[in-house]
Structure formats: structure tokens, C-alpha cells
Amino acid sequence: MKTTLMLTIVIAALLTASYRFLPDNLRYQIDALLDNSLERSKHLEKPSSATSTEEKKKYVLKLPDPGDFKKATDKTLVASAYIQRLEGVQVHDEGRVTTVLSDDRKGSKHQRFIVRTDEDISVLIAHNIDLAKRVKNIKQGDAVEFFGEYVWNEKGGVVHWTHHDPDGRHVSGWLKHDGTKYQ
């Protein structure tokens, strides 16, 4: 019991400390979403308030409706990792290809493309084609689901390790495109 309580306190302290360093616009969004979520959980209707164009934010983290909570917890979304500026965490998300880039040929070869998630976060996918098959016929507008390691950067982040680990020391990742899984 003491261990659980102590762990809860440590986690709460870490979340509180990291929240302080978020940009103001993200803190306001999180506060608004939490307020909205609390109102929904109390089954109260919250009056809608008009927002000016100055108050509109680029990134909006979409929280699931209470009925969709199980479905939402099946994925660790890029938006969550981006907001927390995380590195080295496994993410499972999906989005649409916005840009197909040339291959990175320095060291291990990587197929590269940028995906925009439903939460409006752009993330670079760096898929190692020395260890996995190239994603065939990928183009702008295509839907891609991915599971890999996320590394934060101010542009949205990078997802790599979207392939198997031949040495078995890292979690195997994958990409899904047009019904085909690449790993």
C-alpha cells in the first residue's frame, strides 16, 4: 500500500513539474480539455464559448469519449508523446502521408516520409530498408498505421524502429499500408 501511494505521489509530482514547462497555449488546451472531460463525467452540459481566431491553437489533443476509452488506450498516440517531449517511447498511431522524401542513405538506408496524425501532429517516419521491405507505392494522401520508437523534436518528432530487431534486443515495430504489414 505504501509503495503504491508513494509511486502515485511521484508520478503526480513529475506530471505537475513537466506541465509547468509546456508552452502557454498547450497548457490552456489541456486545462480546457480536462474541464470539458470533468463536465461530461458529471453529465452536465457545459455552455459553449466562442473563441477568437487569436485563441485558436495549432495542436489539439483529442480526448476520447468515455465510451471509446478502451479503444483509445490501445494506442499510445504521437500527440501525447509530443506534448510531453518524450524520447525513446513506443507509439502506435496512424495518419495520412503529407510528403514522401528521398531515402536517407547515410549508414543504414531509411525510407522517409512525413505523416500527419488525426491530432494534427506531423511526424517523420524513418523506416530502415536494410532490415525491412520498402513500403510499396506510398504517396501523398495515403493512410499509414505505424508502431515504432518515438523521438521528440520541435517539428513533431521522428518514429523509427518500424521493423523487426534481428538481435531481439529491441521491441519490433511495423508499418501498415494498403493492407500490407512491413516489418
HELIX and SHEET records of a PDB file:
HELIX    1   1 LYS A    2  ARG A   20  1                                  19    
HELIX    2   2 ASP A   24  SER A   41  1                                  18    
HELIX    3   3 PRO A   66  ASP A   68  5                                   3    
HELIX    4   4 PHE A   69  THR A   73  1                                   5    
HELIX    5   5 VAL A   78  ILE A   83  1                                   6    
SHEET    1   A 7 THR A 180  TYR A 182  0                                        
SHEET    2   A 7 TRP A 174  HIS A 177 -1                                        
SHEET    3   A 7 ALA A 143  VAL A 151 -1                                        
SHEET    4   A 7 GLU A  87  VAL A 100 -1                                        
SHEET    5   A 7 HIS A 110  THR A 117 -1                                        
SHEET    6   A 7 SER A 122  ASN A 128 -1                                        
SHEET    7   A 7 VAL A 158  HIS A 160  1                                        
END                                                                             
